[in-house]
Amino acid sequence: MTLTRTALEGLARRVAESGLAAATPADLNVLAETAQVVGLNPVLAEVLVDPSEPLVARERAFSVIACAVSGPVRSGVALAA
């Protein structure tokens, strides 16, 4: 799957408005896979997709990953996950 600028912005908007509950597991998996593509610590991706992790930890992981991948995505590079 490919994470585009539009997809990332839409996901970020939904999460900002309604929390992680607004993101589907598929959305989070794509973001987690993209995090690995850009070389982020895999623990961030694991925390993001694990519903048994504390919500605050998952929200922080989302924030770090979204910020890290937004540069390449905004530059017009569609990242394949």
C-alpha positions as CSV (number, residue, x, y, z in Angstrom):
1,M,0.0,0.0,0.0
2,T,1.2,3.6,-0.7
3,L,0.9,6.4,1.8
4,T,0.2,9.6,-0.1
5,R,0.0,13.2,1.1
6,T,-3.8,13.2,1.0
7,A,-4.0,9.9,2.9
8,L,-1.6,11.1,5.6
9,E,-3.4,14.4,6.0
10,G,-6.8,12.7,6.1
11,L,-5.6,10.2,8.8
12,A,-4.0,13.0,10.8
13,R,-7.1,15.1,10.7
14,R,-9.3,12.2,11.8
15,V,-7.0,11.3,14.7
16,A,-6.8,15.0,15.7
17,E,-10.5,15.3,15.8
18,S,-11.5,11.9,17.3
19,G,-8.4,10.2,18.6
20,L,-6.9,7.0,17.5
21,A,-10.3,5.3,17.5
22,A,-10.9,7.2,14.2
23,A,-8.1,5.3,12.6
24,T,-8.7,1.8,11.2
25,P,-6.2,-1.0,12.0
26,A,-5.4,-0.9,8.3
27,D,-4.6,2.8,8.5
28,L,-2.3,2.3,11.4
29,N,-0.6,-0.7,9.8
30,V,0.2,1.4,6.6
31,L,1.6,4.1,8.8
32,A,3.6,1.6,10.8
33,E,5.0,0.0,7.7
34,T,5.9,3.4,6.3
35,A,7.7,4.2,9.5
36,Q,9.9,1.2,8.9
37,V,10.5,2.2,5.3
38,V,11.9,5.6,6.4
39,G,14.1,3.9,9.0
40,L,12.3,4.7,12.3
41,N,12.8,2.6,15.3
42,P,10.5,-0.5,14.9
43,V,9.3,-0.2,18.5
44,L,7.4,2.9,17.5
45,A,5.5,1.0,14.9
46,E,4.9,-1.9,17.3
47,V,3.4,0.4,20.0
48,L,1.2,2.2,17.4
49,V,-0.5,-0.9,16.2
50,D,-0.8,-2.7,19.5
51,P,-4.2,-2.0,21.2
52,S,-2.9,-3.4,24.5
53,E,-0.4,-0.6,24.8
54,P,-1.5,2.5,26.8
55,L,-3.4,5.0,24.7
56,V,-1.0,7.8,25.5
57,A,2.0,5.7,24.3
58,R,0.1,4.9,21.0
59,E,-0.8,8.6,20.5
60,R,2.8,9.6,21.0
61,A,4.0,6.9,18.6
62,F,1.4,8.2,16.1
63,S,2.7,11.7,16.5
64,V,6.4,10.8,16.1
65,I,5.7,8.6,13.1
66,A,3.4,11.1,11.3
67,C,5.9,13.9,11.8
68,A,8.8,11.8,10.5
69,V,7.1,10.5,7.4
70,S,5.4,13.8,6.5
71,G,8.6,15.3,5.0
72,P,9.1,12.6,2.4
73,V,5.3,12.4,1.7
74,R,5.0,16.2,1.4
75,S,8.0,16.3,-1.0
76,G,5.9,14.3,-3.4
77,V,7.5,10.9,-2.7
78,A,4.7,8.4,-2.3
79,L,6.0,5.9,0.2
80,A,5.1,2.3,-0.5
81,A,4.6,0.2,2.6
